[in-house]
Amino acid sequence: MASGCTKKLKVVKIMFNKLKQVNSLAGTCIPLLHHQRAYKTDTKVKVVLPRPLKIDRIYEEKVVSDQTEKPLAKEVELADFRPKVNVYESQHNDTPEDKALKHPDFFKVREMVDIHALYKNRVYFGHHQGCRHPFMVPFLYGVRQDTDIIDIDKTLPRLHLALNFIAHTVYRGGIVLFVSRNAQHMPLVEKTAQNCGEYSHCRFWKGGLLTNIERLFSNLTRYPDVVIFVHTQNSIGNEHTAVTECGKMLIPTVGIVDSNCNPTFITYPIPGNDDSPDAVKLYCKLFEQTILRAKEYRKRDMLESVDKSQAEGKVVGEESSKSMKMKH
């Protein structure tokens, strides 16, 4: 038993001695690592921050001179002696057409319709606000029960302007073409054109009827001088083909534009309701009265001009006959 215990004690001593050696090695190594780490952390690292970016604006110096350029002496002298010539008077004679242009309301169009008639015939009713065209916003007064209300205060002066233009065109011998594709109002539009002695096109518009007229018709034809669109659309959201063709051929147009229509291609747009029968009857009545009045004025002035020319001819003939008698 003693021998066995001594052997065990020797083994324990050997293990203990080895542990001491390991601890001594660890004690010598760990402080070295500690010193190295402390040395690295203690060193002050200089951090260089980036410089702030400065933007220098370059301003151009504008030199404004108070001295205005004076014209040369010769130019001043010539400007005083320039003859003041009225180009209109030099190129136009005192014809009935020229006299009509000088008068602001030669055909008395403003007496035909007033704002009460527009209100009575429901011209102010537009479409649902969801169908509103953005270019029609300036002509709208407001919204009532999700329906756009057209401002008839802006409709009336445009209507007067359009009627005045139609009257002047007819007074000079122009041709008027009525266009509509609304099945409900087609008979009314055709009857209006027939009563005026003008033309109408209320059926399907064949593409190129104005732009390709030379190939479609063999004989020489005359373009209309003004096209009146009682309805500027074939259907809801589908613009009439003749609107763009008139714009390409530089033919002036007059059109009733509702809140869902595009007024940009119409020369004389009239904002108003184009669905109500009362409103369409009012438009056709005004167009008919304007055209017939212009034709009456044209006939009257032509007869007066013929009478004046005949009277002047008689006077000249009498004077020549008197001179011949005096010679004899």
C-alpha positions as CSV (number, residue, x, y, z in Angstrom):
1,M,0.0,0.0,0.0
2,A,2.9,2.3,0.8
3,S,4.6,1.7,-2.5
4,G,1.3,2.5,-4.3
5,C,0.7,5.7,-2.4
6,T,4.2,6.9,-3.1
7,K,3.8,6.3,-6.8
8,K,0.6,8.3,-6.8
9,L,2.3,11.2,-4.9
10,K,5.1,11.3,-7.4
11,V,2.7,11.5,-10.3
12,V,0.8,14.3,-8.5
13,K,4.1,16.2,-7.9
14,I,5.1,15.8,-11.5
15,M,1.7,17.2,-12.7
16,F,1.9,20.0,-10.2
17,N,5.4,21.0,-11.4
18,K,4.1,21.0,-15.0
19,L,1.2,23.2,-14.1
20,K,3.7,25.6,-12.5
21,Q,5.8,25.7,-15.6
22,V,2.7,26.3,-17.7
23,N,1.6,29.1,-15.4
24,S,5.0,30.7,-15.4
25,L,5.0,30.6,-19.2
26,A,1.5,32.1,-19.3
27,G,2.4,34.8,-16.9
28,T,5.4,35.8,-19.0
29,C,3.4,35.7,-22.3
30,I,0.2,37.4,-21.2
31,P,1.8,40.6,-19.9
32,L,3.7,40.9,-23.2
33,L,0.4,40.8,-25.1
34,H,-1.2,43.2,-22.7
35,H,1.6,45.7,-23.1
36,Q,1.4,45.4,-26.9
37,R,-2.3,46.1,-26.9
38,A,-1.9,48.9,-24.5
39,Y,0.8,50.3,-26.7
40,K,-1.4,50.1,-29.8
41,T,-4.3,51.7,-28.1
42,D,-2.3,54.4,-26.5
43,T,-0.9,55.6,-29.8
44,K,-2.8,58.7,-31.0
45,V,-4.0,58.3,-34.5
46,K,-4.4,61.7,-36.3
47,V,-7.7,61.7,-38.1
48,V,-7.8,64.1,-41.1
49,L,-11.3,65.4,-41.7
50,P,-12.4,66.4,-45.2
51,R,-12.5,70.1,-46.0
52,P,-15.9,71.6,-46.5
53,L,-16.9,72.0,-50.1
54,K,-17.4,75.6,-51.1
55,I,-19.2,76.6,-54.2
56,D,-18.4,80.0,-55.5
57,R,-21.1,81.5,-57.8
58,I,-19.9,83.5,-60.7
59,Y,-22.0,86.5,-61.4
60,E,-21.8,88.3,-64.6
61,E,-21.5,92.0,-64.3
62,K,-24.0,93.6,-66.6
63,V,-23.0,97.0,-67.7
64,V,-26.0,99.2,-68.2
65,S,-25.3,102.3,-70.1
66,D,-27.5,105.3,-69.5
67,Q,-26.7,106.8,-72.8
68,T,-29.2,105.7,-75.5
69,E,-28.1,105.3,-79.0
70,K,-29.1,108.5,-80.8
71,P,-30.1,108.2,-84.5
72,L,-28.1,109.8,-87.1
73,A,-29.0,113.3,-88.2
74,K,-29.9,112.1,-91.7
75,E,-32.4,109.6,-90.2
76,V,-34.1,112.2,-88.1
77,E,-34.4,114.5,-91.1
78,L,-35.8,111.8,-93.3
79,A,-38.3,110.7,-90.6
80,D,-39.8,114.2,-90.6
81,F,-40.5,114.1,-94.3
82,R,-41.9,110.6,-94.5
83,P,-45.4,110.7,-96.1
84,K,-48.1,109.3,-93.8
85,V,-50.1,106.9,-96.0
86,N,-53.1,104.9,-94.8
87,V,-52.6,101.5,-96.4
88,Y,-56.2,100.5,-96.0
89,E,-57.5,103.6,-97.8
90,S,-54.9,103.3,-100.6
91,Q,-55.8,99.7,-101.4
92,H,-59.6,99.8,-100.8
93,N,-62.3,101.9,-102.4
94,D,-65.4,103.1,-100.7
95,T,-67.3,99.9,-101.6
96,P,-70.3,98.7,-99.5
97,E,-68.1,95.9,-98.1
98,D,-65.6,98.4,-96.8
99,K,-68.3,100.5,-95.2
100,A,-69.7,97.5,-93.5
101,L,-66.3,96.7,-91.9
102,K,-66.0,100.2,-90.5
103,H,-69.2,99.8,-88.5
104,P,-68.9,97.8,-85.2
105,D,-72.4,96.3,-85.5
106,F,-73.4,96.8,-89.1
107,F,-75.9,94.0,-89.1
108,K,-77.4,94.7,-85.6
109,V,-76.5,91.3,-84.4
110,R,-76.6,92.3,-80.7
111,E,-80.3,93.0,-80.9
112,M,-81.1,89.3,-81.9
113,V,-80.2,87.6,-78.7
114,D,-79.6,88.6,-75.1
115,I,-78.6,86.8,-71.9
116,H,-82.2,86.2,-70.9
117,A,-82.8,84.2,-74.1
118,L,-79.8,82.0,-73.4
119,Y,-81.0,81.3,-69.8
120,K,-84.5,80.6,-71.0
121,N,-83.4,78.0,-73.6
122,R,-81.0,76.3,-71.1
123,V,-77.8,77.1,-72.8
124,Y,-76.0,76.9,-69.5
125,F,-76.4,73.1,-69.0
126,G,-73.2,71.1,-69.5
127,H,-72.3,67.4,-69.2
128,H,-71.3,65.4,-66.1
129,Q,-68.2,66.7,-64.5
130,G,-66.4,63.4,-65.2
131,C,-66.7,64.1,-69.0
132,R,-65.3,67.6,-68.7
133,H,-62.6,68.6,-71.2
134,P,-59.7,70.5,-69.5
135,F,-59.7,73.3,-72.2
136,M,-63.4,74.1,-71.3
137,V,-62.6,75.0,-67.7
138,P,-62.3,78.8,-68.4
139,F,-65.9,78.8,-69.8
140,L,-67.5,77.1,-66.8
141,Y,-69.3,78.8,-63.9
142,G,-69.4,76.0,-61.5
143,V,-70.9,72.5,-60.7
144,R,-74.4,71.8,-59.7
145,Q,-75.4,68.2,-58.7
146,D,-72.3,66.8,-60.5
147,T,-73.2,68.7,-63.7
148,D,-71.0,71.4,-65.2
149,I,-72.7,74.9,-65.5
150,I,-71.5,77.0,-68.4
151,D,-71.0,80.7,-67.8
152,I,-73.4,82.4,-70.2
153,D,-71.8,85.8,-69.5
154,K,-68.9,84.5,-71.5
155,T,-71.1,82.8,-74.1
156,L,-73.0,85.9,-75.1
157,P,-70.1,88.0,-76.4
158,R,-68.6,85.0,-78.3
159,L,-72.0,84.3,-79.9
160,H,-72.3,88.0,-81.0
161,L,-68.8,87.8,-82.5
162,A,-69.5,84.5,-84.4
163,L,-72.8,85.9,-85.8
164,N,-71.1,89.1,-86.9
165,F,-68.4,87.0,-88.7
166,I,-71.0,84.9,-90.4
167,A,-72.9,88.0,-91.5
168,H,-69.8,89.7,-93.0
169,T,-68.9,86.4,-94.8
170,V,-72.3,86.1,-96.4
171,Y,-72.5,89.8,-97.2
172,R,-69.4,89.4,-99.4
173,G,-70.9,86.4,-101.2
174,G,-69.5,83.6,-99.1
175,I,-70.7,80.0,-98.9
176,V,-71.9,78.6,-95.6
177,L,-71.8,74.9,-94.8
178,F,-73.8,73.4,-91.8
179,V,-72.3,70.3,-90.3
180,S,-73.9,68.0,-87.7
181,R,-73.9,64.3,-86.8
182,N,-76.5,64.3,-84.1
183,A,-79.4,62.1,-85.3
184,Q,-81.9,63.9,-83.1
185,H,-81.2,67.4,-84.6
186,M,-80.2,66.4,-88.2
187,P,-83.6,67.3,-89.8
188,L,-83.6,70.7,-88.0
189,V,-80.1,71.5,-89.3
190,E,-80.9,70.5,-92.9
191,K,-84.1,72.6,-92.8
192,T,-82.2,75.6,-91.5
193,A,-79.6,75.4,-94.4
194,Q,-82.5,75.0,-96.9
195,N,-84.3,78.1,-95.6
196,C,-81.1,80.1,-95.8
197,G,-80.2,78.9,-99.3
198,E,-77.0,77.3,-98.1
199,Y,-75.5,73.9,-97.8
200,S,-75.5,71.2,-95.1
201,H,-73.7,67.9,-94.5
202,C,-75.4,65.7,-91.8
203,R,-74.3,62.3,-92.9
204,F,-71.1,60.3,-92.5
205,W,-68.1,62.5,-93.3
206,K,-65.7,60.7,-95.7
207,G,-62.1,61.3,-94.8
208,G,-60.3,63.7,-97.2
209,L,-63.5,65.4,-98.3
210,L,-61.7,68.8,-98.0
211,T,-58.1,67.8,-98.0
212,N,-58.3,65.5,-101.0
213,I,-61.1,67.2,-102.9
214,E,-59.2,67.2,-106.3
215,R,-59.2,63.4,-106.4
216,L,-62.6,62.8,-105.1
217,F,-64.3,65.2,-107.5
218,S,-63.2,65.5,-111.1
219,N,-64.8,68.9,-111.7
220,L,-63.5,72.1,-110.1
221,T,-65.3,72.8,-106.8
222,R,-65.3,75.7,-104.4
223,Y,-64.4,75.4,-100.7
224,P,-66.9,76.7,-98.2
225,D,-66.0,80.2,-96.8
226,V,-67.2,79.3,-93.3
227,V,-68.3,76.0,-91.7
228,I,-70.8,76.0,-88.9
229,F,-70.6,73.0,-86.5
230,V,-73.9,72.7,-84.6
231,H,-72.3,69.6,-83.1
232,T,-68.5,69.3,-83.0
233,Q,-68.5,65.6,-82.1
234,N,-69.7,62.5,-83.9
235,S,-70.3,60.8,-80.6
236,I,-69.2,61.3,-77.0
237,G,-65.5,61.7,-76.9
238,N,-65.1,61.4,-80.7
239,E,-64.4,64.6,-82.5
240,H,-65.8,65.3,-85.9
241,T,-63.3,64.7,-88.8
242,A,-64.3,67.9,-90.5
243,V,-62.9,70.0,-87.6
244,T,-59.3,68.9,-88.3
245,E,-59.7,69.1,-92.1
246,C,-61.0,72.7,-91.9
247,G,-57.9,73.5,-89.7
248,K,-55.6,72.0,-92.3
249,M,-57.3,73.9,-95.2
250,L,-57.4,77.2,-93.2
251,I,-61.2,77.3,-93.5
252,P,-62.7,79.4,-90.6
253,T,-65.2,77.6,-88.4
254,V,-68.0,78.4,-86.0
255,G,-68.9,75.7,-83.5
256,I,-71.1,75.1,-80.4
257,V,-68.8,73.6,-77.8
258,D,-70.2,71.8,-74.8
259,S,-68.3,71.1,-71.6
260,N,-67.0,67.8,-73.1
261,C,-65.7,69.3,-76.4
262,N,-62.3,70.6,-77.5
263,P,-62.6,74.3,-78.5
264,T,-58.9,74.7,-79.6
265,F,-59.5,73.9,-83.4
266,I,-62.6,76.1,-83.7
267,T,-62.0,79.6,-84.9
268,Y,-65.1,81.1,-83.2
269,P,-66.1,78.7,-80.4
270,I,-69.5,79.3,-78.7
271,P,-69.6,77.6,-75.3
272,G,-73.1,76.2,-74.7
273,N,-75.3,73.2,-74.5
274,D,-75.5,71.2,-77.7
275,D,-77.9,68.5,-76.6
276,S,-81.1,70.3,-75.5
277,P,-83.7,70.8,-78.3
278,D,-84.5,74.3,-77.1
279,A,-80.8,75.4,-77.2
280,V,-80.3,73.9,-80.7
281,K,-83.4,75.5,-82.0
282,L,-82.1,78.9,-80.7
283,Y,-78.8,78.4,-82.5
284,C,-80.4,77.5,-85.8
285,K,-82.8,80.4,-85.5
286,L,-80.0,82.8,-84.9
287,F,-77.9,81.4,-87.8
288,E,-80.8,81.6,-90.2
289,Q,-81.8,85.2,-89.2
290,T,-78.1,86.3,-89.5
291,I,-77.6,84.8,-93.0
292,L,-80.9,86.1,-94.4
293,R,-80.3,89.6,-93.0
294,A,-76.8,89.7,-94.5
295,K,-78.2,88.6,-97.9
296,E,-80.9,91.4,-97.7
297,Y,-78.2,94.0,-96.9
298,R,-76.1,92.7,-99.8
299,K,-79.0,92.9,-102.3
300,R,-80.0,96.4,-101.1
301,D,-76.4,97.8,-101.3
302,M,-75.8,96.2,-104.7
303,L,-79.0,97.8,-106.1
304,E,-78.0,101.2,-104.6
305,S,-74.5,100.9,-106.2
306,V,-76.0,100.1,-109.6
307,D,-78.5,103.0,-109.3
308,K,-75.6,105.3,-108.5
309,S,-73.5,104.1,-111.4
310,Q,-76.4,104.5,-113.7
311,A,-77.1,108.0,-112.4
312,E,-73.5,109.0,-112.8
313,G,-73.5,107.6,-116.4
314,K,-76.6,109.6,-117.2
315,V,-75.0,112.8,-115.9
316,V,-71.8,112.2,-117.8
317,G,-73.8,111.5,-121.0
318,E,-75.8,114.7,-120.6
319,E,-72.7,116.7,-120.0
320,S,-71.0,115.3,-123.1
321,S,-74.1,115.9,-125.2
322,K,-74.2,119.6,-124.0
323,S,-70.6,120.0,-124.9
324,M,-71.1,118.6,-128.4
325,K,-74.1,121.0,-128.9
326,M,-72.0,124.0,-127.8
327,K,-69.3,123.1,-130.3
328,H,-71.8,122.9,-133.1
